[in-house]
Amino acid sequence: MDVSHAERAWVPRIEGEQGPIYLAIADAIGAAVARVELRPGERLPTHRALAKALGVDLTTVTRAYAEARRRGLLDARVGRGTFIRSMAPSPSLQATSDEFVDLGMNLPPLPEEPRLQDLLQQGLSRLLGGQEPRRVLSYRTGAGTADERAAGALWLRPVLGEVDPGRLLVCPGAQPALFAALSALAEPGDTVLADELTYPGLRAVAEQLGLRLAGVAADDEGMLPEAVEAAYGENRPKALYCIPTIQNPTTVTMPRERRQALAATAQRLGLHIVEDDAYGLLPSRPLPAIASFAPEITYYISTLSKVLSPALRMAYLVAPGGAGVERLGAMLRASVLMASPLLTGLFAEWMRDGTAGTVLSAIRKESAARQRLARELLPRASFSAHPEGLHLWLRLPPRWNRLDFTSHLRRQGGLGVVPSDAFSLVAPAPDSVRVSLGAAANRDDLRRAMTSLAIGLDRGGSPHFAAVV
C-alpha cells in the first residue's frame, strides 16, 4: 500500500459489524476519534488504499468518508487528501456559548473556596522555603519516601482501613500504576476481564502489552460475580479489572455486599483483581474497597487527579499483601523513573496540615451542586449519576445515534462529550455518551452547557442521507 506511516497505522476493524459496510467504516472513524486513536489533522488513507486494505470496492469507502464528513469528523482538501477535522467548533455554529466546553474531560471541578491556585502557590512556597528544599529538587530512588507512603496510608484509610505503608508505591499518576500492575500479572496474549463498558485507559494499556480484554456483564449494582465465574471458565484470565465506585462510564457504585461477593469469587478462582478506585473517596460516606476484603489478591490503585486535581499528578499503588513491592517498584523505575518529589512532598504536607481533607470536602460540595444542576435541566430518566460524582451516563433517545449526537453537540452547541465507543468492549456499542461536569469553569457555564445538551436531546437525530438512493 503506497501510503505514509501515519496512514498505515490506522485501518478500521469492521469484521462482524452489522448493517452497511460504509456506515461501519464511518462509525469506526468516530470511535477512533473518541479514543484519541485518530487526532485532529491526521491524514487518513486514500480512498483506493483503504478499499484495498479492507477488501471492499472504492464506492464503499467514498460513501464512508462522505458520511464521516457529514458527521463533522473529516475534512477533505483537494490535492492533499482526507484529514481528521479539528474539533473546535466554528463560532458561527455555536448556539449558546462563545467558547467550547469540553464535557468529555473527566476532572474534578474547581471549588470557589478554598481557591486551589492559592493553596498550590502557598504550599509550594513553604516547601521550597523550608530547611531542606534540595530533597524535593533532585532525583530519588524508590517509590516514595517513608513520609510520603505514610501520608498515602492515612489518605486511604477511609476505604482501605489500616494498611502497612510498606505496601504502598507512590506513582506519577494512575496510568503508570495500571501499566505496572498488569505487566506484573499478564504476558502478551493473556486475557484480562473487565466491565463491558470500561475505562479507555485500560484499553490503551492492554493494547501496549498485547493483552486481550473480555467483557463481563453487570447489573445496576455492578459487575456480576456469576458472570465473572462464567468468563473465567471461557477465558482463563490472568486478572480482573474493575472500578467499584462511580464506575467509569456507567456511574454504578457497587454496594458492600457485591464487593464482598466479587472478592470471594476471585479468591475461590485464584484470580487477581486490579481495583481502580479513582473515585473511591468522592462519596461523603466512602465504601470499603474490594482490597479490604481480599488484600492478598488485589492490586489497588487510587489517584489524586480525580478527587483533588490533575495538577497533583500522582497515585498510590498498593501491592497485594506486600508481595511484589520490589518488582513493581522496578517496573515503575524502568518506565517512569519516579513521581515528582515536588508534588509528592506537597501532598504529604497537605496531609499533615489538613489541607487535603479541606480541598476534598470542597470538591464534594461543588460536585454535588453540579449534579443537582444537571438533574434540574436534563430529563431525569435519561441518565445515571452519583450525587457526588464527576460525570453522567446519558442514554440517548431512539432518534439519536451516539456519534451523530456527539458531532451535533460539537457543531451546534459548542460542547464535547464522549460516545460509548470509547468505553465499549462489545459490539454494537450502546447509544449513550459520557458527560463530565467538572470541566466547566463555573456553574453558570455548566448551566448553559446543560441547557444546550437538553435542547440537543429534544431535537431529532439527522437521517443517514447517504443511505438514500
FIMAR-337320 format. One record per residue (C-alpha): residue in one letter; y negated, z negated, x negated. Coordinates in steps of 0.25 Angstrom, whole numbers, padded with zeros to 4 digits, always signed. Layout:
AYZX ...
//
This chain:
M+0000+0000+0000 D-0013+0004-0006 V-0021-0008-0003 S-0029-0019-0011 H-0022-0032-0014 A-0030-0039-0002 E-0025-0028+0007 R-0011-0030+0002 A-0012-0045+0004 W-0012-0044+0020 V-0003-0037+0029 P-0001-0043+0043 R+0013-0049+0047 I+0015-0043+0061 E+0030-0044+0062 G+0035-0050+0075 E+0021-0049+0081 Q+0021-0045+0096 G+0013-0034+0102 P+0005-0022+0096 I+0006-0022+0081 Y-0009-0019+0079 L-0012-0032+0087 A-0002-0039+0078 I-0010-0034+0065 A-0023-0038+0071 D-0018-0052+0075 A-0013-0053+0060 I-0026-0050+0055 G-0033-0060+0064 A-0023-0071+0059 A-0025-0067+0045 V-0040-0069+0046 A-0038-0082+0053 R-0029-0087+0042 V-0039-0082+0032 E-0028-0073+0026 L-0038-0062+0028 R-0052-0065+0024 P-0065-0058+0029 G-0068-0046+0020 E-0053-0044+0016 R-0049-0029+0018 L-0036-0026+0026 P-0026-0015+0022 T-0030-0001+0027 H-0024+0003+0040 R-0014+0012+0033 A-0010+0002+0023 L-0007-0009+0033 A+0000+0001+0042 K+0009+0004+0031 A+0011-0011+0027 L+0015-0015+0041 G+0023-0002+0045 V+0014+0002+0056 D+0006+0014+0060 L-0008+0016+0056 T-0013+0015+0070 T-0008+0001+0072 V-0016-0004+0060 T-0028+0003+0065 R-0027-0003+0078 A-0024-0017+0072 Y-0037-0016+0063 A-0045-0011+0075 E-0040-0023+0083 A-0043-0033+0072 R-0057-0027+0071 R-0059-0029+0086 R-0056-0044+0084 G-0066-0045+0073 L-0057-0046+0062 L-0059-0034+0054 D-0070-0025+0049 A-0067-0010+0045 R-0076-0004+0035 V-0076+0011+0033 G-0070+0016+0020 R-0067+0001+0016 G-0056-0004+0025 T-0054-0015+0035 F-0058-0029+0032 I-0057-0043+0038 R-0070-0046+0045 S-0080-0057+0041 M-0078-0067+0052 A-0093-0071+0052 P-0097-0067+0066 S-0109-0057+0068 P-0121-0065+0073 S-0123-0055+0084 L-0110-0058+0090 Q-0111-0074+0090 A-0112-0079+0104 T-0116-0094+0102 S-0120-0097+0087 D-0127-0091+0076 E-0116-0096+0066 F-0102-0094+0064 V-0094-0107+0068 D-0080-0107+0061 L-0072-0115+0071 G-0060-0111+0063 M-0063-0120+0051 N-0056-0134+0054 L-0064-0144+0047 P-0070-0158+0051 P-0084-0158+0058 L-0096-0163+0050 P-0100-0176+0057 E-0115-0179+0059 E-0113-0193+0054 P-0110-0196+0043 R-0114-0183+0036 L-0103-0179+0027 Q-0112-0172+0018 D-0120-0185+0015 L-0107-0192+0013 L-0101-0182+0003 Q-0114-0182-0005 Q-0115-0197-0005 G-0101-0199-0009 L-0100-0189-0020 S-0113-0194-0025 R-0107-0208-0026 L-0094-0203-0032 L-0102-0195-0043 G-0111-0206-0046 G-0100-0217-0048 Q-0095-0223-0060 E-0084-0212-0063 P-0089-0199-0058 R-0080-0192-0068 R-0068-0196-0060 V-0072-0186-0049 L-0077-0175-0058 S-0065-0172-0066 Y-0050-0167-0065 R-0039-0177-0061 T-0024-0177-0061 G-0016-0181-0049 A-0019-0180-0034 G-0029-0191-0033 T-0033-0204-0039 A-0027-0217-0034 D-0040-0220-0027 E-0040-0206-0020 R-0026-0208-0016 A-0029-0222-0011 A-0040-0217-0003 G-0031-0206+0003 A-0021-0216+0007 L-0031-0224+0014 W-0037-0212+0021 L-0023-0208+0026 R-0019-0222+0031 P-0022-0219+0046 V-0012-0208+0046 L-0002-0212+0035 G-0003-0227+0035 E-0001-0233+0021 V+0002-0223+0011 D+0004-0224-0004 P-0008-0217-0011 G+0002-0212-0022 R+0008-0203-0011 L-0006-0196-0009 L-0011-0184-0017 V-0026-0180-0016 C-0027-0165-0013 P-0039-0155-0013 G-0036-0152+0002 A-0024-0151+0011 Q-0020-0137+0008 P-0016-0141-0007 A-0009-0153-0001 L-0001-0144+0008 F+0002-0134-0003 A+0007-0145-0012 A+0016-0151-0001 L+0022-0138+0004 S+0024-0134-0011 A+0032-0147-0013 L+0041-0145-0001 A+0044-0130+0000 E+0047-0118-0008 P+0044-0103-0005 G+0052-0098+0007 D+0053-0112+0013 T+0049-0116+0027 V+0039-0126+0032 L+0038-0130+0047 A+0024-0131+0053 D+0018-0130+0067 E+0018-0116+0073 L+0003-0117+0073 T-0001-0124+0059 Y-0012-0125+0049 P-0015-0112+0042 G-0015-0119+0028 L-0001-0121+0029 R+0002-0106+0031 A-0006-0104+0019 V+0001-0114+0010 A+0015-0108+0016 E+0011-0094+0012 Q+0007-0098-0002 L+0020-0106-0004 G+0029-0096+0002 L+0033-0105+0014 R+0038-0101+0028 L+0031-0108+0039 A+0039-0111+0052 G+0032-0115+0065 V+0037-0127+0073 A+0034-0129+0087 A+0025-0140+0092 D+0020-0146+0106 D+0008-0154+0110 E+0012-0165+0101 G+0014-0157+0088 M+0026-0151+0081 L+0039-0153+0088 P+0050-0161+0080 E+0061-0153+0086 A+0054-0140+0083 V+0054-0145+0068 E+0068-0148+0068 A+0072-0134+0074 A+0063-0127+0064 Y+0069-0135+0053 G+0083-0130+0057 E+0078-0116+0057 N+0069-0116+0044 R+0074-0127+0035 P+0059-0130+0032 K+0055-0138+0020 A+0043-0145+0027 L+0036-0147+0040 Y+0021-0145+0040 C+0013-0152+0052 I-0001-0157+0056 P+0001-0168+0065 T-0013-0172+0069 I-0023-0162+0075 Q-0013-0150+0071 N-0020-0138+0066 P-0022-0130+0074 T-0016-0135+0087 T-0023-0149+0086 V-0010-0156+0091 T-0008-0170+0085 M+0006-0176+0085 P+0008-0189+0091 R+0014-0201+0083 E+0028-0198+0090 R+0028-0183+0086 R+0024-0187+0072 Q+0036-0197+0071 A+0046-0187+0077 L+0041-0176+0067 A+0043-0185+0055 A+0057-0190+0060 T+0061-0175+0062 A+0056-0171+0048 Q+0063-0183+0042 R+0076-0180+0048 L+0076-0166+0044 G+0071-0169+0030 L+0059-0161+0032 H+0046-0164+0024 I+0033-0164+0032 V+0019-0159+0027 E+0009-0166+0036 D-0004-0160+0036 D-0013-0171+0042 A-0027-0165+0041 Y-0032-0170+0054 G-0024-0183+0054 L-0036-0193+0052 L-0045-0186+0062 P-0040-0193+0075 S-0046-0207+0077 R-0032-0213+0078 P-0024-0205+0068 L-0009-0204+0070 P+0001-0207+0059 A+0004-0195+0050 I+0018-0190+0050 A+0019-0194+0036 S+0018-0209+0040 F+0031-0207+0048 A+0038-0198+0037 P+0031-0201+0023 E+0044-0197+0015 I+0044-0183+0020 T+0029-0180+0023 Y+0018-0173+0015 Y+0006-0178+0021 I-0008-0171+0019 S-0021-0175+0024 T-0035-0168+0021 L-0049-0173+0021 S-0054-0159+0025 K-0051-0160+0040 V-0055-0175+0042 L-0067-0177+0033 S-0072-0164+0027 P-0067-0151+0019 A-0077-0156+0009 L-0067-0166+0005 R-0056-0156+0001 M-0045-0166-0001 A-0032-0170+0005 Y-0021-0180+0004 L-0006-0176+0002 V+0003-0188+0004 A+0017-0186-0002 P+0029-0190+0005 G+0034-0204+0001 G+0027-0202-0013 A+0037-0191-0016 G+0032-0179-0023 V+0018-0184-0026 E+0018-0179-0041 R+0024-0166-0037 L+0013-0164-0026 G+0002-0168-0036 A+0007-0158-0046 M+0007-0147-0035 L-0008-0151-0032 R-0012-0151-0046 A-0006-0137-0048 S-0013-0131-0036 V-0026-0138-0034 L-0027-0148-0046 M-0034-0159-0039 A-0043-0163-0027 S-0057-0164-0031 P-0060-0178-0037 L-0074-0178-0031 L-0069-0177-0017 T-0057-0186-0018 G-0065-0196-0025 L-0076-0195-0014 F-0065-0197-0003 A-0060-0209-0010 E-0074-0215-0010 W-0075-0212+0005 M-0062-0219+0008 R-0068-0231+0000 D-0081-0232+0007 G-0077-0228+0021 T-0084-0214+0021 A-0071-0206+0024 G-0068-0214+0037 T-0082-0213+0042 V-0082-0198+0040 L-0068-0196+0047 S-0073-0204+0059 A-0086-0196+0060 I-0077-0183+0059 R-0068-0188+0070 K-0080-0191+0079 E-0086-0177+0077 S-0073-0170+0079 A-0071-0178+0092 A-0085-0173+0096 R-0082-0159+0093 Q-0069-0159+0101 R-0076-0165+0113 L-0086-0153+0112 A-0074-0143+0111 R-0068-0150+0124 E-0081-0149+0131 L-0083-0134+0128 L-0069-0128+0128 P-0058-0127+0139 R-0050-0140+0137 A-0037-0133+0140 S-0039-0122+0129 F-0038-0131+0117 S-0031-0142+0110 A-0038-0152+0101 H-0038-0166+0096 P-0050-0174+0100 E-0054-0177+0085 G-0048-0164+0079 L-0056-0153+0072 H-0050-0141+0080 L-0046-0136+0093 W-0034-0127+0096 L-0039-0117+0106 R-0029-0110+0115 L-0035-0096+0120 P-0034-0091+0134 P-0025-0079+0136 R-0037-0069+0136 W-0039-0072+0121 N-0031-0068+0109 R-0034-0078+0098 L-0038-0068+0087 D-0047-0061+0097 F-0053-0075+0101 T-0055-0078+0087 S-0062-0065+0084 H-0071-0066+0097 L-0076-0080+0093 R-0080-0075+0079 R-0087-0063+0084 Q-0093-0069+0097 G-0094-0084+0095 G-0096-0085+0080 L-0084-0094+0080 G-0072-0095+0071 V-0059-0101+0076 V-0044-0099+0070 P-0034-0091+0078 S-0020-0097+0079 D-0014-0086+0070 A-0019-0094+0058 F-0010-0106+0062 S+0002-0100+0069 L+0016-0099+0062 V+0021-0092+0075 A+0018-0079+0081 P+0011-0076+0090 A+0000-0086+0087 P-0006-0092+0100 D-0019-0088+0105 S-0026-0100+0100 V-0037-0104+0090 R-0041-0116+0082 V-0055-0121+0084 S-0061-0130+0074 L-0072-0139+0078 G-0077-0145+0065 A-0083-0133+0058 A-0095-0132+0068 A-0107-0138+0061 N-0110-0147+0073 R-0107-0150+0087 D-0118-0140+0092 D-0111-0129+0084 L-0098-0133+0089 R-0103-0133+0104 R-0108-0119+0102 A-0095-0115+0096 M-0086-0121+0107 T-0095-0114+0117 S-0092-0101+0111 L-0078-0104+0110 A-0077-0107+0125 I-0085-0094+0128 G-0075-0086+0120 L-0063-0093+0127 D-0069-0089+0140 R-0070-0075+0137 G-0059-0065+0138 G-0052-0060+0125 S-0054-0046+0121 P-0043-0036+0125 H-0036-0028+0114 F-0043-0015+0116 A-0035-0009+0104 A-0023-0010+0113 V-0029-0001+0124 V-0025+0013+0123 
//
